């Protein structure tokens, strides 16, 4: 796949209520697009669950008109594995639970479960 095939772009608007801060210090951004072709919809839905780079520009220029460098896969995240696990647990807590217990309580309980799984696999000493 060549460089241009890796890029999907569409003009979008960030609505006034489209930015939300998250507990892990990340930001959730919603965007509204104009009507998309079936091909563009297919490309967009194909990105679900994928790690992607997002460029924001208040401009009429397309990405290929901007000076954007390709980034090596190994540099896609600055987070440590433990930070990534915490972020994933937060998304799970947010999207898959009723959020009745605070995230910190949920996080600590799940980390203890992971610790117990590993401890139970250790040979006896």
C-alpha positions as CSV (number, residue, x, y, z in Angstrom):
1,X,0.0,0.0,0.0
2,X,1.5,3.3,-0.9
3,X,1.5,6.4,1.2
4,X,-1.5,8.0,-0.4
5,X,-3.6,4.9,0.2
6,X,-2.9,5.1,3.9
7,X,-4.5,8.5,4.1
8,X,-8.3,9.1,4.5
9,X,-9.4,12.7,4.8
10,X,-12.6,14.5,4.9
11,X,-13.6,18.0,5.8
12,X,-15.3,18.1,9.2
13,X,-16.6,20.5,11.9
14,X,-16.0,20.1,15.6
15,X,-19.4,21.1,17.1
16,X,-19.5,23.3,20.2
17,X,-20.2,20.2,22.5
18,X,-17.7,18.0,20.6
19,X,-14.8,18.1,23.0
20,X,-14.7,16.2,26.3
21,X,-11.9,15.8,28.7
22,X,-11.3,12.3,30.1
23,X,-9.9,11.1,33.4
24,X,-6.7,9.8,31.9
25,X,-6.0,13.3,30.7
26,X,-6.9,12.5,27.1
27,X,-9.5,14.3,25.1
28,X,-12.5,12.8,23.3
29,X,-13.3,14.7,20.1
30,X,-16.5,14.3,18.1
31,X,-16.6,15.6,14.5
32,X,-19.5,16.1,12.0
33,X,-18.8,15.5,8.4
34,X,-20.7,16.5,5.3
35,X,-22.4,13.7,3.4
36,X,-19.9,10.9,2.6
37,X,-19.8,8.7,-0.4
38,X,-20.2,4.9,0.2
39,X,-16.5,4.5,-0.5
40,X,-15.5,7.1,2.1
41,X,-18.0,5.7,4.7
42,X,-16.4,2.3,4.1
43,X,-12.9,3.7,4.7
44,X,-14.0,5.6,7.8
45,X,-15.7,2.5,9.3
46,X,-12.6,0.5,8.5
47,X,-10.7,2.8,10.9
48,X,-12.8,1.8,14.0
49,X,-10.6,0.3,16.7
50,X,-7.4,1.2,14.8
51,X,-4.7,3.5,16.1
52,X,-4.6,6.5,13.8
53,X,-2.9,9.8,13.5
54,X,-5.2,12.8,13.3
55,X,-4.2,16.2,11.9
56,X,-6.2,19.3,12.7
57,X,-6.0,22.4,10.5
58,X,-8.3,25.3,10.1
59,X,-7.6,25.4,6.4
60,X,-8.9,24.5,3.0
61,X,-5.7,22.6,2.2
62,X,-5.8,18.8,1.9
63,X,-3.2,16.7,3.8
64,X,-1.2,16.0,0.7
65,X,-0.7,19.8,0.4
66,X,0.7,20.0,3.9
67,X,4.2,18.9,5.1
68,X,3.3,15.8,7.2
69,X,5.9,13.2,7.9
70,X,5.3,9.5,8.1
71,X,5.9,8.2,11.6
72,X,7.5,4.8,12.3
73,X,5.1,2.4,14.0
74,X,7.4,2.1,17.1
75,X,6.8,5.8,17.9
76,X,3.0,5.7,17.8
77,X,2.7,6.1,21.5
78,X,4.6,7.7,24.3
79,X,2.7,5.7,27.0
80,X,4.3,3.0,29.0
81,X,2.5,-0.4,29.0
82,X,1.0,0.3,32.4
83,X,-0.3,3.7,31.2
84,X,-1.8,2.0,28.2
85,X,-3.5,-0.6,30.4
86,X,-4.9,2.1,32.7
87,X,-6.3,4.0,29.6
88,X,-7.9,0.8,28.2
89,X,-9.4,0.1,31.6
90,X,-10.8,3.6,31.7
91,X,-12.4,3.3,28.3
92,X,-13.9,-0.1,29.4
93,X,-15.2,1.5,32.7
94,X,-16.6,4.4,30.7
95,X,-18.2,2.4,27.9
96,X,-19.1,-1.0,29.4
97,X,-20.1,-0.3,33.0
98,X,-22.8,1.7,34.7
99,X,-20.0,3.8,36.3
100,X,-21.6,3.4,39.8
101,X,-18.2,2.9,41.4
102,X,-15.5,5.5,40.9
103,X,-12.9,4.7,38.3
104,X,-10.1,4.6,40.9
105,X,-12.0,1.8,42.8
106,X,-12.7,-0.1,39.5
107,X,-9.1,0.3,38.4
108,X,-7.6,-1.0,41.7
109,X,-9.9,-4.0,41.8
110,X,-9.1,-5.0,38.2
111,X,-5.4,-4.5,38.8
112,X,-5.6,-6.8,41.8
113,X,-7.4,-9.4,39.7
114,X,-4.5,-9.2,37.1
115,X,-1.9,-9.5,39.9
116,X,-3.7,-12.6,41.3
117,X,-3.8,-14.2,37.9
118,X,0.0,-13.9,37.6
119,X,0.7,-14.9,41.2
120,X,-1.4,-18.0,40.8
121,X,0.8,-19.0,37.8
122,X,4.0,-18.7,39.8
123,X,5.6,-22.0,41.0
124,X,5.4,-22.6,44.8
125,X,8.5,-21.4,46.7
